[in-house]
């Protein structure tokens, strides 16, 4: 699975995921300051799942009907450490029957919600 970490995603989590063997592009490294629509277009073009703490992607996809990426993972909490989002994502990836592809996944401290992408 390939990911595109939004600028607001912690760098230490990006490194953690890369160390675990995942292909993670990081906006802060190669496209600093990119607008959400540009990040979305890149994720679609490169077939990547977006990792973000920004809820605006739901609006862009569901309301504005912009191109749909492989998936979106919206972390809706304040992490206790910069590595926590990566640790949580790896835990979620190990859950049998749960797929990030084709879904808008919302991760909160107590539960996970998913909505199919259009």
N, C-alpha and C positions, 0 to 999 in steps of 0.2 A: 504494500500500500504506500502511495506517495502522498506527502503532506505539503501544504503551504502554510507556514506560520505567519500570521499577521504581525505587524510591528509591535502590538501590545502583548504578544506572547513572550514569556521570559526566555532570554537567550540561554540560560542554564538548562531549561527544559528542552530547547532545540538540540543542544549538545548531548543531553541525556538520551534523547530519542535517536540521534545519529549513532551514538555509541551502541545502542541496542540494535542497530542495523537498519533503521528506517531512512528512507530518502526524504529529507526535509529541506525544502527551500525556505529561505527566511527573508522576508521583506526588508528588515532592517539592514541586511547585508547587501542586497542587490537592487532594491527599489525603495530606498527610504523616502517617506513622504507621499507614497502612492495613495491615491484616493481609493475608497472601498470598491468603487465600480471597476477600477483598474485591477485591483487584487482579485476581484471576482472573475474578470475576463481572463486573467492569467491562470487562475485555477482551472477554468473551463478549458483553455487552450492546452495546458500541460497535464490535464486529467489528474488533478490533485484534490485532496480533501482539505478544506480550509480549517485551521485551528485558530480560534479567536476568543477574545474577551469582549468583543464588540457585537451588540445585538442588531446593528444596522443591516446585517446580511439577510436577516429574515424579511425585512422591509423591501430590500432590493429584489429578492427572489419572488416573494409571494405577492407583494403589492405592485411593484414596478415591473414585474415580469421580465426581469433581466435574465440573461443566459444562466442555466443551472449547472453548478459544478457537480463533481462526483459525489460530494458530501460536504457538510458543514458540521463542525463540532464547536459549539458555543459554551464556553466555560462561564457559568453564571455564579461566580463566587470569588472572594478574594483569597488567593492561595496563602498558606502559612509560610511557604518557602518558594524560591524560584524553581525548584525541581518538582514541586508537588503536582503541577499540571501534567508533566510527563509521566510520573509515577501513576497517577490516576488514569491517564490514557492507556498505558500499558495494562493496567488492571482490567479496564473495560474491553480492550482488544482480546483478552483471554476469556471473556464471557461467551459461552457457547450459545449460538442462535442470535446474537446481537451483531448487527452489521452497520458500519458507519456509511457504507456506500449506498446511495439512493435515499439517504435520510438527513434531516436537519436534527442533530442530536444536541440536547441541552443537558449539560452536566451541572448539577447543583451539589451542595455538600451532603444532602441526604438521599438524593435519588437522581435517576436519569430518565429523561423523556425523549421520545423520538416522534417526528412527523415526517411522512413521506415527502420527498421533494416532488415538485410538479413535473 
